[in-house]
Amino acid sequence: MKRIATLAFGMCALTAAFGTQAMAGPVLDEIKASGNIICLVNTNSPGFSAPDSKGVFQGFNTDFGRMAAAAIFGDTSKADIRGIGFSDSMKTIVARKAHMASRSITSTGTRDADPGLAFPVTTFYDGQGFMVANKLGVKSANELNGAVVCAEEGSTTLLNIADWFGNRKMDYKVENIGDKTARLQAFYAGKCDVLASDYTALLSDRQLAPTPTDYTILPEIISNEPLTLACQPDQELEAILFWGFQVMLTAEQYGVTSQNIDAIVKDIDKQPKAVKRLFGEKGATSEMAEKLQIPSNWAYNIIKQVGNYGEVYERHLGDSTVFKLDRKGTPNDLSSRGGLMYAYPIR
């Protein structure tokens, strides 16, 4: 969650804006009153967020919007998932026209300092890379001197490119294209030598190529990109997003899935204490629910309706998908297996 000083400043601004409403939780109150939570995602990022045959957004990032809806309403259908371009996503939240975003936004110092934004929890650890057409014969980013690079307007990508090429005294030119469709069209038409983006975004974008196997993602990862949920500053909403994610991590750690949770709850007295605290009638999550004024079984609803973190990851990015993105040995694995996904104690 945001540091205390920043959060306090944001809450003061919100208090002034809402007049006589309670100081704590005006955004969450608004969400409850509207009957849904508006979550912004990428318009077309296979594996992360893309419309299915019925026009419903599916993917890794979309499931965290549904996690929030499951916690607040007990119903994932209360997540109003909307596709939006990157440069407009944070502006939309600051303008209070959306409640949250789950669309591969990197948490940075200057963004976190904005009193109109909060970055409660990192859901994926990524890094920026480069993709090239095989016909160029390029095997390393160190061979990109003089390249024309397609990049996304308003993203951290532009700063990372400047650092990378500048530190190596390499020449380059940027085609700064805000619209993703236009950017990919330019790259696949050969107007750019290189497409620069987060590594996972490149994996997704390659699936949109006329022939995906004609393109290679170079081995260099040139930045740290903690991809984080963004939302309007609100202590209760931030707590729900942060601790909802911890429920997903803890459930995975103890082997609780959407498939076995009913059996586990039915036999809750025989479960480890950490599981009892998550799903027991008088567990810690029940006490949290009373303070946050959300359903007492919110943790159960998250796991039953969305799944634990590992389920979400495997469903959209794992071995059964075209991405085959193995978590083993990466920061996105559980801390017990050497990753950075460290579940905070729910007690």
C-alpha positions in Angstrom: 0.0 0.0 0.0 1.1 3.6 -0.4 3.3 5.1 2.3 1.5 6.7 5.2 2.3 10.3 4.2 1.2 9.9 0.6 -1.9 8.0 1.6 -2.9 10.6 4.2 -2.5 13.4 1.6 -4.6 11.5 -0.9 -7.3 10.8 1.7 -7.4 14.5 2.7 -8.1 15.4 -0.9 -10.8 12.8 -1.2 -12.4 14.0 2.0 -12.6 17.5 0.7 -14.1 16.2 -2.6 -16.8 14.2 -0.8 -17.9 16.8 1.8 -19.8 15.2 4.6 -19.1 11.5 3.7 -17.1 9.4 6.1 -13.3 10.1 5.9 -12.4 6.4 5.5 -13.4 4.5 2.4 -15.4 6.9 0.1 -14.2 5.1 -3.0 -15.3 1.7 -1.6 -18.6 3.2 -0.6 -19.0 4.4 -4.2 -18.2 1.0 -5.6 -20.8 -0.6 -3.3 -23.4 1.9 -4.2 -22.8 1.5 -8.0 -23.0 -2.3 -7.8 -19.8 -3.0 -9.6 -16.1 -2.2 -9.7 -14.7 -0.7 -12.9 -11.4 -2.3 -13.8 -9.2 -1.2 -16.7 -7.2 -3.7 -18.7 -5.2 -3.8 -22.0 -7.5 -3.9 -25.0 -5.8 -6.8 -26.7 -3.0 -8.7 -24.9 -3.5 -12.4 -25.3 -2.8 -14.3 -22.0 -3.3 -11.1 -20.0 -6.4 -9.5 -21.3 -8.2 -10.1 -24.5 -11.9 -10.4 -25.5 -13.1 -14.0 -26.0 -15.6 -15.1 -28.7 -18.4 -13.5 -26.7 -16.5 -10.2 -26.3 -15.8 -10.9 -22.6 -12.3 -10.0 -21.5 -10.2 -13.0 -20.3 -6.7 -13.3 -19.0 -4.2 -13.1 -16.1 -4.8 -9.4 -15.5 -8.5 -9.6 -15.8 -8.7 -12.1 -13.0 -7.5 -9.6 -10.4 -10.4 -7.3 -11.3 -12.6 -10.3 -10.7 -10.8 -11.0 -7.5 -11.8 -7.6 -6.2 -15.4 -8.2 -7.2 -15.5 -11.6 -5.5 -14.2 -10.0 -2.3 -16.5 -6.9 -2.3 -19.7 -8.4 -3.8 -19.2 -12.2 -3.6 -19.7 -12.2 -7.4 -17.1 -12.0 -10.1 -19.7 -10.8 -12.6 -19.7 -7.5 -10.7 -16.3 -6.7 -12.2 -16.9 -4.2 -15.1 -13.8 -5.0 -17.2 -13.0 -2.3 -19.7 -10.2 -2.2 -22.3 -8.2 1.0 -22.6 -4.8 2.2 -23.9 -1.9 2.5 -21.6 -1.5 6.3 -21.7 -5.2 6.8 -20.8 -5.4 4.2 -18.0 -3.9 6.1 -15.1 -5.4 9.4 -16.3 -8.8 7.7 -16.1 -8.2 6.6 -12.5 -7.0 10.1 -11.5 -10.1 11.5 -13.1 -12.2 9.1 -11.0 -13.8 7.4 -14.0 -12.5 4.0 -13.0 -11.8 2.4 -9.7 -8.8 0.2 -10.5 -6.5 -1.0 -13.3 -4.9 -4.4 -13.8 -3.0 -3.9 -17.1 0.7 -4.3 -16.5 1.4 -0.9 -15.0 4.9 -0.6 -13.5 5.0 0.9 -10.1 7.6 3.8 -10.1 8.5 6.5 -7.6 7.0 9.4 -9.5 3.8 7.5 -10.2 3.5 6.4 -6.6 4.0 10.0 -5.4 0.9 11.1 -7.4 -1.9 11.7 -4.8 -4.5 10.6 -7.3 -3.1 7.1 -7.6 -2.3 4.1 -5.3 -0.3 1.0 -6.1 -1.4 -1.6 -3.6 0.3 -4.8 -4.7 2.6 -6.3 -7.4 1.0 -9.2 -9.2 3.8 -10.0 -11.7 7.6 -9.3 -11.8 8.7 -8.5 -15.3 11.4 -6.7 -17.3 11.7 -4.9 -20.6 13.0 -6.7 -23.6 13.2 -6.4 -27.4 11.6 -8.4 -30.2 13.0 -8.5 -33.8 12.2 -10.2 -37.1 14.3 -13.3 -37.7 15.2 -12.0 -41.1 17.4 -9.3 -39.5 19.7 -11.9 -38.1 20.1 -10.1 -34.8 20.9 -12.3 -31.8 21.5 -9.7 -29.1 20.3 -6.3 -28.1 24.0 -5.2 -28.3 23.6 -5.5 -32.1 20.9 -2.8 -32.2 23.0 0.2 -33.0 21.1 2.5 -35.4 17.9 0.6 -34.9 14.4 2.1 -35.3 12.4 1.1 -32.2 8.6 0.9 -31.9 7.5 1.8 -28.4 4.5 2.8 -26.4 3.8 6.5 -25.7 3.6 7.3 -22.0 5.2 4.1 -20.8 8.5 3.4 -18.8 9.7 1.8 -22.1 10.9 5.1 -23.5 13.0 5.9 -20.4 14.5 2.4 -20.4 15.4 2.6 -24.1 17.1 6.0 -23.5 19.1 4.5 -20.6 20.1 1.3 -22.5 21.2 3.0 -25.7 22.7 6.0 -24.0 24.8 4.0 -21.6 26.2 2.1 -24.5 26.6 5.1 -26.8 24.5 3.4 -29.4 22.4 5.4 -31.9 18.7 4.7 -32.2 15.4 6.3 -33.3 12.0 5.9 -31.6 8.7 5.5 -33.3 6.5 6.6 -30.4 3.1 5.1 -31.2 0.4 5.3 -28.5 -2.2 3.0 -30.2 -1.2 -0.6 -29.8 -2.8 -1.8 -33.0 -1.0 0.9 -35.0 2.2 0.1 -33.2 2.1 -3.6 -34.0 1.1 -2.9 -37.6 4.1 -0.6 -38.0 6.4 -3.2 -36.5 5.1 -6.2 -38.5 5.1 -4.1 -41.7 8.8 -3.5 -41.2 8.6 0.2 -40.4 10.5 -0.5 -37.2 13.5 -2.8 -36.7 12.6 -3.5 -33.0 9.5 -3.7 -30.8 10.3 -2.7 -27.2 8.0 -3.7 -24.3 7.8 -5.8 -21.2 9.0 -9.4 -21.9 5.6 -10.8 -21.2 3.9 -8.2 -23.4 6.3 -9.2 -26.2 5.2 -12.9 -25.7 1.6 -11.8 -26.0 2.2 -9.4 -29.0 4.1 -12.1 -30.9 0.9 -14.2 -30.9 -0.8 -11.3 -32.9 1.8 -11.5 -35.7 0.8 -13.0 -39.1 3.4 -15.7 -38.4 4.6 -15.7 -34.8 7.5 -18.0 -35.5 9.0 -15.3 -37.7 9.9 -13.2 -34.7 12.4 -13.7 -31.8 12.6 -12.1 -28.4 16.2 -11.2 -27.7 17.7 -12.6 -24.4 18.5 -9.3 -22.7 16.2 -8.0 -20.0 17.1 -4.4 -19.5 14.9 -3.2 -16.6 12.9 -4.2 -13.5 9.2 -3.9 -14.1 7.1 -4.7 -11.0 3.6 -4.8 -12.6 1.2 -3.6 -10.0 -2.5 -3.1 -9.5 -3.4 0.6 -9.6 -6.5 2.2 -8.0 -8.0 5.3 -6.6 -6.5 6.1 -3.2 -8.7 4.6 -0.5 -7.5 2.8 2.6 -10.2 0.1 2.5 -10.0 -0.5 -1.3 -6.3 -0.8 -1.1 -6.5 -3.2 1.8 -9.0 -5.4 -0.2 -6.7 -5.5 -3.2 -3.6 -6.1 -1.2 -5.0 -8.8 1.2 -7.1 -10.4 -1.5 -3.8 -11.1 -3.3 -2.3 -12.5 -0.1 -5.3 -14.8 0.2 -4.5 -16.2 -3.3 -0.8 -16.6 -2.4 -1.5 -18.3 1.0 -4.1 -20.6 -0.6 -1.5 -21.7 -3.1 1.1 -22.2 -0.4 -1.2 -24.6 1.4 -2.6 -26.3 -1.6 -6.1 -24.8 -1.5 -7.7 -24.5 -4.9 -11.0 -23.6 -6.5 -11.6 -27.4 -6.9 -10.9 -28.6 -3.3 -11.9 -25.6 -1.2 -15.4 -26.9 -0.5 -14.0 -30.1 0.9 -11.4 -28.2 2.9 -14.0 -25.8 4.4 -16.2 -28.8 5.2 -13.3 -30.3 7.2 -11.9 -27.0 8.5 -11.1 -28.3 12.0 -8.5 -30.6 10.6 -6.7 -28.0 8.5 -3.5 -26.1 9.4 -4.0 -23.0 11.5 -3.2 -20.7 8.6 -6.0 -22.3 6.5 -8.4 -22.0 9.5 -7.5 -18.3 9.7 -8.4 -17.9 6.0 -11.6 -19.9 5.8 -12.9 -20.6 9.3 -16.1 -18.9 10.5 -14.2 -17.1 13.2 -10.9 -16.7 11.4 -8.8 -13.6 10.7 -10.5 -12.9 7.4 -13.9 -12.8 9.1 -12.5 -10.1 11.5 -11.1 -8.2 8.5 -14.4 -8.4 6.7 -16.2 -6.7 9.6 -13.7 -3.9 9.5 -13.8 -3.5 5.8 -17.6 -4.1 5.6 -17.4 -6.8 3.0 -18.9 -10.4 3.1 -17.5 -12.5 5.9 -16.6 -15.3 3.4 -14.8 -13.0 1.1 -11.6 -15.1 1.1 -13.6 -18.2 0.2 -15.3 -16.3 -2.6 -12.0 -15.3 -4.1 -10.6 -18.9 -4.2 -13.8 -20.5 -5.2 -14.6 -18.1 -8.0 -11.2 -17.0 -9.2 -8.6 -19.5 -7.8 -5.3 -19.3 -6.0 -2.4 -17.4 -7.7 -0.9 -20.6 -9.2 -4.3 -21.5 -10.8 -4.6 -18.1 -12.4 -1.0 -18.2 -13.6 -1.3 -21.7 -15.1 -4.7 -21.0 -16.6 -3.5 -18.1 -18.7 0.3 -18.3 -19.0 1.4 -21.9 -18.0 2.3 -25.1 -19.8 -1.2 -25.6 -21.2 -1.1 -22.3 -23.0 0.8 -21.1 -26.1 3.1 -19.1 -23.8 4.3 -22.0 -21.7 5.7 -19.5 -19.2 7.3 -21.7 -16.5 7.3 -20.0 -13.1 10.1 -22.2 -11.8 13.2 -20.2 -11.0 11.5 -16.9 -11.7 10.6 -14.0 -9.3 6.9 -15.0 -9.9 7.2 -18.3 -8.0 6.4 -18.6 -4.3 9.1 -17.5 -1.9 9.2 -21.0 -0.6 10.5 -22.1 -4.0 12.9 -19.2 -4.4 10.6 -16.6 -6.0 9.5 -13.2 -4.7 5.8 -14.1 -4.2 5.9 -13.8 -0.4 2.5 -14.2 1.4 2.0 -11.7 4.2 0.6 -13.3 7.4 -3.2 -13.2 7.7 -3.9 -13.3 11.4 
